[in-house]
Amino acid sequence: MKKSKLFIFFLLIHLFLNGFGKSGFAEDSNVSRATLAGIQGVQIIVEEMQPNLKKYAGRIGPNAEQMKREIETRLHDRGIRVVYGGDWLKVPGRPVLYINVNTHETEKYWYAYDVKLELRQIVYLETSPKTRTLADTWSINMTGMANIGNLDIIKNDVMVLVERFVNAHKSVNTRN
């Protein structure tokens, strides 16, 4: 019972901070999907796991490098180009697929987690057209609980979100 109350508490905090209190919030909607049109490739950045999970991730669960390789393979298999290094600078908009897994150990060996997947690209400000910045234009996240015995569920959730990105991308980039 204590775990479920704690999970609900963290879920409500997450929703408040990320869903209600964040201006410029991108999500998977028709408007945000339109920002994926014409994207010719993406660079992938997977943040390192937090220290509380990283100590286990290499042996029994996901790690950032492993997830990055799987994401690259998935995108390649689904027809989305992955760009590296200097090639990324040549792609219009310099799109980045950014993945972050935020965890909190709620009890010994139990983790609340939030997986965030964002497409970031160069945008111009309407109020100052000369100003360009890298901003989230499409995003999605998933929150859950895992214990030390099922940390792979985190990687599975990352891949579910990657597939949702692929579907969103394909919905506005159909090949004739």
C-alpha positions, 0 to 999 in steps of 0.5 A, a space after each residue: 500500500 505504501 508503494 502505491 501511495 508513493 507512486 501516486 504522489 510522484 505521479 501527481 508531482 510529475 503531472 504538475 511540473 511537466 503537464 501543468 506548470 511548463 510553458 512551451 510544453 510539446 506533446 504528440 498532437 497534430 500541431 506538434 506532429 506537423 513540426 516533424 514534417 521534412 525532417 531528414 534525419 536525427 542525432 540521438 542523445 541518450 542521457 546517462 542513467 542516474 547514479 541510483 540506477 546506474 550501479 545496477 544498469 550495467 549488469 542487470 538492466 538498461 544503460 544509456 549506450 545500449 539503449 542508444 544502439 537499440 534506438 539507432 537500429 530501430 530508427 534505421 529499420 523504420 527508415 529514419 536516418 540517424 546522423 552523427 557528428 559533423 553530418 548533423 550540422 548539415 541537416 536542416 533544423 539540426 534535429 535531436 532525438 533526446 531521451 532521458 530516464 529520470 529515476 527515484 528510489 522509493 524503497 530499497 530496490 524499487 524505482 519510480 521512473 519517468 521516460 521522456 523522449 523529445 524531438 528538439 530542433 532549431 526554431 526562430 522566434 516570431 518576436 525576434 526572427 534573428 534569434 534561433 534556439 534549440 527547442 522541443 517541438 514534439 515530446 512524449 513521456 511515460 511514468 512507471 515503477 520497476 524493481 531491481 528484478 525487472 529493470 528491463 521494463 524501463 528499456 521496453 518503455 523507451 522503445 515503446 516511445 521510440 515507436 510512437 515517435 516513428 509513427 508520428 514521423 511517418 504520419 507527416 513524412 509519407 513517401 510517394 
